[in-house]
Amino acid sequence: MRRLLVLLFLIATPAAANESVGCQDLWFTRNLVMDRAGYCFSTRLGQAMFDNGGCIGKTVSVDPRSSRLVAEIQALERSHGCKVSRNRTYLDLDDLWIRRQLIDLPIFDEFPGGCLGWIGPVTPLYAGRNPASAVIGRISPGDYVGFTHVPVGNWSYVTVSEPGWGPVKGGGWMNGTMQNLPCQDFAG
């Protein structure tokens, strides 16, 4: 429910959305791409989020797929007027430890949803949109599953919490979208 309220705030007050969770999420994903390419961060936020270990400079090359991802994120940041302060030293995101493990990076969804009480079997969550990638988490019966990122084909990046949207305890890519999932109830 907290994520839904954040979304409503983002939509209702675009001028105030500059530091929203959605903008912070987009900033993190875009800059994680750059970090992986070897970009050396000089801002307080960049250095707090990325250690600059192995960085090669300010001019880096990314593969075509990553370039398209960065361009898509930048367009979303412009459309929402995102201006995340680079003087801060943290982001209000509760899944950074999971996102750093991902092969395929997700893009924040303007229309999040959730599964309120998983009633299916234990379900693996992967580092990428491929069942051959590493299993980095799981969904267990009773878990709340947050769908806060844009699905890609039949794959969704999800976060997993205790009932009532407690702290995030896991996450990753699942083969499935929010439609037709075994849940007690749905939000969003």
N, C-alpha and C positions, 0 to 999 in steps of 0.2 A: 504494500500500500504506500510506503514511503516513496518508492520509485514513481508511482502514479502521481503523487502530489508534486514531486519534482518536475515531472512532465507537464502538469497543468501550469505550474509556475513558469516554465520555459515558454509555453505557448502564450500564456496570458500577459506576460510582461517581457517582450522581446528586448527592450532597452536595458532591462536589468539582467538579462540572460548572460551577460559577458563572463561571469564567474560561475555559471550554473554547473551542475554535475555533468550535464550533457556536453557542455563546452570543455570541461576538464577531461572528460572521457575522450573526446575527439582529439584534444591536444596530446594526450598521452599516447594514443595509437599512432598518430602522425609522427611523433617524435621517437617512438619505439622503432619505427621503420628506419628513421635516420640514424638512431643509435646502432642498430644492427648493421648499417652500411658503413659505420666508422666515424660518424660525425662527432666532433669535439664540442661539447656544450660549454658556454661561457656564462650563462645566466645562473642566478641562484637556483631557480626551479629546475632547470636542465641538469645542473650538477647534483641537486638533491635527488632527482629521479634516476639519473644514469651516472655511472661511476667514471665515465670517460676512459675506462680500461680498454686498451687496444684501439683508441680513436686515432684517426689518420689526418684529420683536418676539418676545415669548414666546407670544403667542396668535396662532395662524395657522389658516387654513382649508385643508382639503384636499378634493379632489373625492371623490365617493362610492367610486370604485374604489380610490383610495389609502387612504381611511378603512378599507375592508374589509381591505386588505393590512396596515395597521398593527394592526388588531384581531386578525387571524390570527397575526401575529408576536408580539404581546403574550401571546396565549394559549399559544403555544409556549414563550416565555420563562418564563412562570409554571409550566408543566408540567415544565420542566427545572430550575427553581430558579435561573435565570440572574440573576446579579448582577455584571455587568461593572464593574470599578472605574473610576469616572470621573476618578480621580487619575492614571491612566496616560496616556501620550502616544502610544501606538501600539497597533495591533491585529496579531495574528499571522495575517494574511490575505495571501495572495500574489497576489490578483487585484483589488485595490482600483482600480488604474489602468484595468482593463477595466470594472469595475462602474460607475465614474463616467461611462462613455460610454453606458450602457444607457438605453433608453427604458422598457422593461419590466423591473422589478426581480425577481430570483429569491428564493425562500425556501429556506433550508438544508434539506437532506433528511437525515433520520435514518439512511437506508439508502443510502449512496453506492455507486457502482460505477465501473468504468473499462473502457475499451477499450485493450487492451495491444497496440498495433501496428495502426494504421489501414491497411487494404489497399484502400480505396476510392479514388475520384478526389479531387483537391483539392476541398474542400467549403467554401463560404463560411459565415461566422458573422456574424450580424446584431445590430444594436443593439436590435432589438425582435422580437417574435413575428410578423413580417410580412416577406416577401421584398422589399417595397418600402422597408424601412428601410435605413439605411446598413450597408454591409459593414464590420465592424471587425476581422475576423480570418479565419483559415482553418485547416482541418485538411488536412495533407499526408500522403502515404504514410509510414508508419513512426511517426507521432506517437502518443503516449499521450493519451487523451481522458478527462478526469475528469467524471463525472456526480455532482456533489455537491449538486445542488439539485432541488427537486420539479419534475417535468415539468408543463407546462400544455398539455393537449390533446396534440397531436403535436409540440410544441416543447420543447426541452431547453436549459437554460443549461449550457454546458460550458466547461472550461478545457483548454488544449492544452499539453503538455509534450514535451520530448525523451524518447526511450526511457529507461526506468528511473525515471520520475517526476522528471526534472530540474526546474529552475525553470520556472514558468509563462511561456510565450512568447506566449500569445494566448488568446482566448476570445470568447464571445458566444452568441447563440441559434442553434441549428440546427433545421431542420425534420426531426425524427426523434427517436426515443427509443432507449435502449440495446438493446432487443430487435431482433434481425435486422439488426444493423449489420455492415459488412464489417471485421471485426477478426480478428487472429491468435488472440487469446485474450481472456477477460473476467475481471474481478475484481469481487467484491461480490455 
